[in-house]
Amino acid sequence: MTTELAKPTPAQLRWQDLELGLFCHFGINTFYDQEWGHGTEDPKRFHPTAFDATQWVKAAKDAGFRYLILTAKHHDGFCLWPTATTDHSVKASPWKDGRGDVVREVADACAEAGILFGIYLSPWDRHASCYPDKEAYDEFYCRQLTELLTGYGPLVEVWFDGAGSEGREYDWGRIMSLVTKHQPEAMVFNLGRPTIRWVGNEDGVAPYPCWNTAETAKVSMFTKDMLTWLPDTPGWVPAECDVPIRELHWFWHPDDEHSLKSLDRLIDIYYRSVGHGTNLLLNISPDDRGLLPDPDVKRLLELSGEMRRRFSNPIGETSGTGETVSLEWKQAETFDHVVIMEEIAEGERIREYTLEARVDGKWVRLATGSAIGHKKIDRVGPVHADGLRLRVMSSVGTPLIRRLGCYATGSGR
């Protein structure tokens, strides 16, 4: 008897191959030195004097990040585009004499650079007077969402944040119908009928194993409640790990460089997100000039440089089908990392595996694991061997290995 496995859509497969996304929290909070606005902020405070979306996107591209998500509206209700739904937006600010559109400029910069663009639109709105009226606010929110879905080109992701909406019911059937109509290829984050899910923390790390199938996820950091997804939510719902590059701060704050995460910390996050089969969404906040701060960009490039150093030149790599996939060398090689990828287009088949190295003619166990999924990175060494093999101990159907590779990084375990 064959077990029917959940499988990703082509759009989900493309998204999982992106692996790295840049999150940009920018808005009225940037000018108030705060994380959550109250909805009473004065739009006239929004005035980024050196705003340059191309600088944001260049940093993402130089670092090898493949997509960028912008907070088009955070919980304070301030909109970064000139929406027709409210005056609480950039059109009431002095920036570009009220004729500016942050979403437009970021979308255009992404398109020019070949970076995929996505939007964050907070369901919770602390400014909208109609928020207490469920039907009125559902209409208001759907109008905002439609503007974003139809006005800024193709979107890679629509990010629905559950914070502040604990216990609140929105018209997710209607909301999802808009996404399906206008942006059918976009990933939907965590709410309604998601095609990707929140990993459950803001640390940027995934538990291990982190399977690609799920039936629910946490609403937010502020409750233990689990979401009720729409009945036709797919079984394949891979995770995304979001984390700010500055400790606990999603928005920019002055004199806050001390909170910038160390390179070692970010490397560990990479291993425990991308290396556990998820996507990593790393937040860098533009400052009140409208630019990504130099120390943050420098740290981002340090991270990408180190990952390229470690994983750009495999000692060997192969692919294969079946319970054993192996690499061999005429002379022994020293390596300390092994990267495995499943052919997840056919589902997540592997349930248990062992990595072994041939050392002086004998096979020695290096690591064991359960989930492989999109990618599993094992730190194994250093080991000096003339062979490496992956043995699948348990699977549902024939194991399909998209890639098995090993690397000498000099970083050890």
Residue pairs with C-beta under 8 A, 6 or more apart in sequence:
2 397
3 396
3 397
5 346
5 347
5 348
5 349
5 396
5 397
6 212
6 213
6 234
6 235
6 236
6 347
6 348
7 236
7 344
7 345
7 346
7 347
8 16
8 212
8 236
8 238
8 344
8 345
9 195
9 234
9 236
11 185
11 186
11 187
11 195
12 187
12 195
12 196
12 236
12 238
13 344
13 345
15 156
15 157
15 187
15 195
15 196
15 238
15 279
16 238
16 279
16 344
16 374
17 374
18 66
18 67
18 116
18 156
18 279
19 66
19 274
19 279
19 280
19 375
20 63
20 64
20 65
20 66
20 67
20 274
20 279
20 280
20 282
21 65
21 66
21 67
21 68
21 69
21 118
21 157
21 240
21 279
21 280
21 281
21 282
22 56
22 59
22 60
22 63
22 65
22 67
22 68
22 69
22 281
22 282
22 283
22 284
23 68
23 69
23 120
23 242
23 244
23 250
23 281
23 282
23 283
23 284
24 56
24 68
24 69
24 70
24 71
24 106
24 283
24 284
24 285
24 286
25 71
25 74
25 244
25 250
25 251
25 252
25 283
25 285
26 70
26 71
26 80
26 102
26 251
26 252
26 285
26 286
26 290
27 37
27 46
27 71
27 73
27 74
27 76
27 78
27 80
27 251
28 37
28 41
28 43
28 45
28 46
28 74
28 76
28 78
29 35
29 36
29 37
29 41
29 74
29 76
29 251
30 46
30 48
30 251
30 252
30 285
30 286
30 287
30 288
31 45
31 46
31 47
31 288
32 41
32 45
33 253
33 254
34 251
35 249
35 250
35 251
36 74
36 75
36 76
37 74
37 75
37 76
37 77
37 78
37 126
38 76
38 126
39 75
39 76
39 77
39 88
39 125
39 126
39 127
39 128
40 127
41 76
41 78
43 78
43 87
43 88
43 89
43 90
43 92
43 93
44 92
44 93
44 94
45 93
46 78
46 90
46 93
46 94
46 95
47 93
47 94
47 95
48 95
48 286
48 288
48 289
48 290
49 289
49 290
50 289
50 290
50 291
51 95
51 100
51 102
51 105
51 286
51 289
51 290
51 291
52 290
52 291
53 102
53 105
53 106
53 108
53 109
54 109
54 112
54 113
55 291
55 292
56 68
56 106
56 109
56 284
56 286
56 291
56 292
57 68
57 106
57 109
57 110
57 112
57 113
57 115
58 113
59 284
59 292
59 297
59 300
59 301
60 68
60 113
60 115
61 113
61 114
61 115
62 301
62 304
63 300
63 301
63 303
63 304
64 304
64 307
64 308
65 115
65 282
65 304
66 115
66 116
67 115
67 116
67 117
67 118
67 156
67 157
68 106
68 110
68 115
68 116
68 117
68 118
69 118
69 119
69 120
69 157
69 159
69 281
70 80
70 102
70 103
70 106
70 117
70 118
70 119
70 120
71 80
71 120
71 122
72 79
72 80
72 81
72 102
72 103
72 119
72 120
72 121
72 148
73 79
73 80
73 120
73 121
73 122
73 125
73 144
74 120
74 122
75 122
75 124
75 125
75 126
75 161
75 163
75 164
76 126
76 127
77 86
77 88
77 122
77 125
77 126
77 127
77 128
78 88
78 89
78 127
79 85
79 86
79 88
79 89
79 90
79 144
80 89
80 90
80 101
80 102
80 103
81 89
81 90
81 101
81 102
81 103
81 104
81 147
81 148
81 151
82 89
82 90
82 91
82 98
82 99
82 100
82 101
83 89
83 144
83 147
84 143
84 147
85 140
85 143
85 144
85 147
86 127
86 128
88 127
90 96
90 98
90 100
90 101
90 102
91 98
91 99
92 98
93 100
103 119
103 148
103 151
103 152
104 151
104 152
106 117
107 117
107 152
107 153
109 115
110 116
110 117
111 117
111 153
116 154
116 156
116 157
117 152
117 153
117 154
117 155
117 156
118 155
118 156
118 157
118 158
118 159
118 186
118 187
119 148
119 152
119 155
119 157
119 158
119 159
120 159
120 161
121 141
121 144
121 145
121 148
121 158
121 159
121 160
122 161
122 163
122 164
123 141
123 160
123 161
123 162
123 164
123 165
123 168
123 170
123 191
124 131
124 161
124 163
124 164
124 165
124 168
125 131
125 137
125 140
125 141
126 164
128 137
128 140
130 136
130 137
130 140
131 137
134 169
134 170
138 170
138 171
138 174
141 170
141 175
142 171
142 174
142 175
142 178
145 158
145 175
145 178
145 179
146 178
146 182
148 155
149 155
149 158
149 178
149 179
149 182
149 183
150 182
154 183
154 185
154 186
155 183
155 186
156 185
156 186
156 187
157 186
157 187
157 188
157 189
157 196
158 179
158 183
158 186
158 187
158 188
158 189
159 189
160 188
160 189
160 190
160 191
160 192
160 194
161 220
162 190
162 191
162 198
162 218
162 219
162 220
162 227
163 220
163 221
163 222
164 220
165 219
165 220
166 219
166 220
166 222
166 223
166 225
167 225
170 191
170 192
172 191
172 192
172 193
172 230
173 230
175 192
176 188
176 192
176 193
176 230
179 186
179 188
179 192
187 195
187 196
188 194
188 195
188 196
189 196
189 197
189 198
189 240
190 196
190 197
190 198
190 217
190 227
191 227
191 229
192 229
192 230
193 229
193 230
193 232
193 233
194 217
194 229
194 233
194 237
195 234
195 237
196 237
196 238
196 239
196 240
196 279
197 214
197 217
197 237
197 238
197 239
197 240
198 217
198 218
198 239
198 240
198 242
199 205
199 206
199 207
199 210
199 239
199 240
199 241
199 242
199 273
199 278
200 207
200 217
200 218
201 221
201 241
202 221
202 242
202 243
202 244
203 241
203 243
203 269
204 241
204 242
204 243
204 269
204 272
204 273
204 280
204 282
205 241
205 243
205 269
205 272
205 273
205 276
206 239
206 241
206 272
206 273
206 276
206 277
206 278
207 276
208 272
208 276
208 369
208 370
208 371
209 276
209 369
209 370
209 371
210 239
210 276
210 277
210 278
210 371
210 373
211 348
211 371
211 373
212 236
212 237
212 238
212 239
212 277
212 344
212 348
212 373
212 374
213 235
213 236
213 237
213 348
214 237
214 239
215 229
215 235
216 226
216 227
216 228
216 229
217 226
217 227
217 237
218 224
218 225
218 226
218 227
219 225
219 226
219 227
238 277
238 278
238 279
238 373
238 374
239 277
239 278
239 279
240 278
240 279
240 280
240 281
241 269
241 272
241 273
241 278
241 279
241 280
241 281
242 281
242 282
242 283
243 269
243 280
243 281
243 282
243 283
244 250
244 282
244 283
244 285
245 260
245 261
245 266
245 282
245 283
245 284
245 296
245 299
245 300
246 253
246 256
246 259
246 260
246 261
246 285
246 296
247 259
247 260
247 261
248 259
249 256
249 259
249 285
250 283
250 285
251 285
252 285
252 286
252 287
252 288
252 293
254 288
257 293
257 295
260 295
260 296
260 299
261 269
261 299
263 299
263 302
263 303
263 306
266 282
266 299
266 303
267 303
267 306
267 307
269 280
269 282
270 280
270 303
270 307
271 377
271 379
273 279
273 280
274 280
274 375
274 377
275 375
275 376
275 377
276 371
276 376
277 371
277 372
277 373
277 374
277 375
277 376
278 374
282 300
284 292
284 293
284 296
284 297
284 300
285 292
285 293
285 296
286 292
287 293
309 409
310 337
310 407
310 409
310 411
311 337
311 339
311 407
311 409
313 407
314 339
314 405
314 406
314 407
315 329
315 333
315 335
315 405
315 406
315 407
315 408
316 327
316 329
316 333
316 388
316 405
316 406
317 327
317 403
317 404
317 405
317 406
318 325
318 326
318 327
318 403
318 404
318 405
319 325
319 401
319 402
319 403
319 404
320 326
320 401
320 404
321 398
321 399
321 400
321 401
322 392
322 398
322 399
323 391
323 392
323 395
323 399
324 389
324 390
324 391
324 392
325 389
325 390
325 399
325 401
325 404
326 387
326 388
326 389
326 390
327 387
327 388
327 389
327 404
327 406
328 358
328 386
328 387
328 388
329 386
329 387
330 386
331 386
332 359
332 384
332 385
332 386
333 384
333 385
333 386
333 406
333 408
334 381
334 382
334 383
334 384
334 408
335 380
335 381
335 382
335 383
335 385
335 388
335 406
335 407
335 408
336 379
336 380
336 381
336 382
336 383
336 407
336 408
336 409
336 410
336 411
336 412
336 413
337 377
337 378
337 379
337 380
337 381
337 406
337 407
337 408
337 409
337 411
338 355
338 366
338 367
338 377
338 378
338 380
338 388
338 404
338 405
338 406
338 407
339 375
339 376
339 377
339 378
339 403
339 404
339 405
339 406
339 407
340 353
340 355
340 372
340 375
340 376
340 378
340 390
340 401
340 403
340 404
341 372
341 374
341 375
341 376
341 401
341 402
341 403
341 404
342 348
342 349
342 350
342 372
342 373
342 374
342 399
342 400
342 401
342 402
343 400
343 401
343 402
344 373
344 374
344 402
346 397
346 400
347 396
347 397
348 371
348 372
348 373
349 395
349 396
349 397
349 398
349 399
349 400
350 370
350 371
350 372
350 392
350 394
350 395
350 399
351 370
351 371
351 393
351 394
351 395
351 396
352 368
352 369
352 370
352 392
352 393
352 394
352 395
353 368
353 369
353 370
353 372
353 390
353 391
353 392
353 393
354 365
354 367
354 368
354 390
354 391
354 393
355 365
355 366
355 367
355 368
355 378
355 380
355 388
355 389
355 390
355 391
356 363
356 364
356 365
356 366
356 388
356 389
356 391
357 363
357 364
357 366
357 380
357 383
357 385
357 387
357 388
357 389
358 364
358 385
358 386
358 387
358 388
358 389
359 383
359 384
359 385
363 387
363 389
364 383
364 385
366 378
366 380
366 381
366 383
367 378
367 380
369 376
369 378
379 411
379 412
379 413
380 413
381 412
381 413
382 408
382 412
388 404
388 406
390 401
390 404
392 399
